[in-house]
Amino acid sequence: MLGLAVLSATWLPAAQGFTVGIDRGPRALFLQVGVGTMTGATFESGGTPGNNTTVNTASVSVPSAQLGSGTAQAMTTNSTVTASPWEGFAFCNSPATTGQVYVGGFYRVPGSTGAAATLTVSTPASLTNGNGDTLPFNRIAWTSSGNGDATPTIPSGAFTGGAQTLLSVARNNWFESCLAFRYLNTQLVPAGTFTGRATFTLTTP
């Protein structure tokens, strides 16, 4: 899951990227968004995925002179993940300077046939502040990339304020992308901190 926040200073009127085959094994799903847990080693070297309840954030404080200007504002994140839990490669660039949030995981089954898993993200219609003011969630977009990727695995896009499908994950495959979020800044909004949560889900057929 990923928490998102937009701060307003004042009131004024397909192609394939990084996927790799993994060994068949007991049926399993693993999804990491931001900080995750891989115990013992990387997954390729026999590491064990674990549960991690951390909810990372992406946020931006919009200067009053820029409110509603149409100039997109890059969001920052409190995630610190750069290395892929697959094999330890520095797949994302420094989140402190790029705002990139790692998203990756796998779908594994014992056999070689069957339908793919589906990666989705769900958001409410709007972000809200403490006064009940709203900001449409579709004002937040992302650019997808990854070091060494010719094209992103998860396509670049924007939230829709509902459920949306991001990626089909073939059986016995690992996938990953680095998502850098931005606030599109296309409207004037009241002062305050607008918050909302994007929930990423990997579902088996």
C-alpha positions in Angstrom: 0.0 0.0 0.0 1.1 3.6 -0.5 -0.2 6.6 1.3 -0.3 9.9 -0.7 -0.5 13.5 0.4 -0.6 16.8 -1.4 0.0 20.0 0.7 -1.4 23.3 -0.4 0.2 26.4 1.0 -2.7 28.9 0.7 -6.2 29.5 -0.7 -6.4 31.3 -4.0 -9.5 32.0 -6.3 3.2 -1.7 -23.5 6.1 -3.2 -24.1 7.9 -5.5 -21.7 10.5 -4.3 -19.2 12.0 -6.3 -16.3 10.4 -9.7 -16.0 12.4 -12.9 -15.4 11.4 -16.5 -15.1 11.6 -18.3 -11.8 11.7 -21.9 -10.8 8.4 -23.7 -10.4 7.4 -24.4 -6.9 4.5 -24.4 -4.4 1.8 -22.0 -5.3 2.8 -18.5 -4.0 2.4 -14.8 -4.5 4.7 -12.0 -3.4 4.2 -8.3 -3.8 6.4 -5.5 -2.5 5.5 -1.8 -2.7 8.2 0.3 -1.2 9.8 -1.3 1.8 9.5 -5.1 2.0 11.0 -8.1 3.7 13.3 -10.8 2.1 15.1 -12.9 4.7 18.4 -14.7 4.4 19.4 -13.4 0.9 18.0 -12.2 -2.3 15.2 -14.4 -3.8 17.4 -15.6 -6.5 19.9 -16.9 -3.9 17.3 -18.6 -1.8 15.9 -15.8 0.3 12.5 -16.1 1.9 9.8 -13.4 1.3 8.0 -12.2 4.4 5.2 -10.0 5.5 5.9 -6.3 6.1 3.2 -3.9 7.3 5.0 -0.7 6.4 2.9 1.8 4.4 5.2 4.1 2.6 4.2 7.6 1.5 4.6 9.9 -1.4 4.0 13.6 -0.8 4.5 17.1 -2.1 4.2 20.6 -0.7 3.1 23.0 -3.5 4.5 26.6 -3.2 1.8 29.2 -3.1 3.1 30.9 -6.2 2.7 27.6 -8.1 -0.8 26.6 -7.0 -2.9 25.6 -10.0 -0.2 26.7 -12.5 -0.4 23.5 -14.5 3.3 22.8 -13.7 3.5 19.3 -12.3 5.1 18.9 -8.9 7.4 15.9 -8.3 6.5 14.0 -5.1 9.0 12.7 -2.6 8.8 9.4 -0.7 9.9 8.0 2.6 10.7 4.6 1.0 14.5 3.9 0.9 14.4 0.9 -1.4 16.8 0.9 -4.4 18.0 -2.7 -4.6 15.9 -5.4 -6.2 15.0 -8.2 -3.8 15.3 -10.5 -6.8 19.1 -10.3 -7.1 20.2 -7.2 -5.3 20.8 -5.0 -8.4 20.3 -1.3 -7.9 17.1 -1.2 -9.9 15.7 2.1 -8.6 17.6 5.4 -8.1 17.9 7.1 -4.7 14.3 7.7 -3.5 15.5 10.8 -1.6 16.3 12.5 -4.9 14.0 10.8 -7.4 11.0 9.9 -5.3 11.0 6.4 -6.9 8.9 3.7 -5.1 9.9 0.1 -5.9 7.0 -2.2 -6.9 7.7 -5.8 -7.7 7.0 -9.4 -6.9 6.2 -12.8 -8.3 3.6 -15.4 -9.1 4.7 -19.1 -8.8 2.9 -22.4 -9.4 4.0 -26.0 -9.5 3.2 -26.5 -13.2 3.8 -24.8 -16.5 0.2 -24.1 -17.5 -2.5 -21.8 -16.3 -3.7 -18.2 -16.5 -1.6 -15.2 -15.3 -1.9 -13.2 -12.1 -3.1 -9.6 -12.2 -1.6 -6.5 -10.5 -4.2 -3.8 -9.8 -4.3 -0.6 -7.8 -7.3 0.9 -6.1 -7.8 4.5 -4.9 -10.8 6.5 -3.6 -12.3 9.1 -5.9 -10.6 11.9 -4.0 -7.9 12.9 -1.5 -9.4 14.8 1.5 -8.1 17.3 4.0 -9.1 17.9 7.6 -11.9 20.4 6.6 -13.5 17.8 4.2 -12.3 19.6 1.1 -11.5 17.2 -1.8 -8.9 16.8 -4.5 -9.6 14.2 -7.3 -7.2 11.3 -7.1 -6.7 11.5 -10.9 -4.5 14.6 -10.3 -1.7 12.2 -9.3 0.3 10.4 -12.0 3.5 8.3 -12.2 6.4 7.7 -14.5 7.6 4.1 -14.5 11.2 3.1 -15.1 14.0 0.9 -13.9 17.8 0.9 -14.4 18.5 -1.2 -17.5 14.9 -1.3 -18.7 14.4 -0.2 -22.3 10.6 0.1 -21.5 8.9 0.0 -18.1 7.3 -3.2 -16.9 4.4 -1.4 -15.2 3.2 1.2 -17.7 3.4 4.9 -16.8 0.0 6.3 -16.1 -2.3 8.1 -13.6 -4.7 7.1 -10.9 -8.3 7.0 -11.9 -10.0 7.3 -8.6 -11.1 3.7 -8.6 -9.8 0.2 -9.4 -7.5 -0.2 -12.4 -5.4 -3.0 -13.9 -1.7 -2.3 -14.1 -0.1 -5.6 -15.3 -0.6 -9.2 -16.2 2.0 -11.4 -14.5 2.7 -14.7 -16.2 3.0 -17.8 -14.0 6.5 -18.5 -12.6 7.7 -14.9 -13.3 9.2 -12.1 -11.3 8.4 -8.5 -12.2 9.5 -5.0 -11.0 9.3 -1.3 -11.8 10.2 2.0 -10.1 7.3 4.5 -9.9 8.0 8.2 -9.5 4.8 10.1 -8.6 3.9 13.6 -9.5 1.0 16.0 -8.7 -0.4 17.5 -11.9 -1.3 20.8 -10.2 -4.1 21.8 -12.6 -6.5 23.4 -10.2 -6.7 25.8 -7.3 -7.4 24.1 -4.0 -7.9 25.2 -0.3 -5.0 25.2 2.1 -4.4 22.0 4.0 -2.9 18.5 3.7 -4.9 16.3 1.4 -4.4 12.6 2.0 -5.5 9.3 0.5 -4.3 5.7 0.0 -3.5 3.7 -3.1 -3.8 0.0 -2.5 -1.8 -2.3 -4.8 -3.0 -6.0 -5.0 -1.6 -9.0 -6.8 -4.4 -11.6 -7.5 -4.2 -15.2 -8.7 -6.6 -16.5 -11.3 
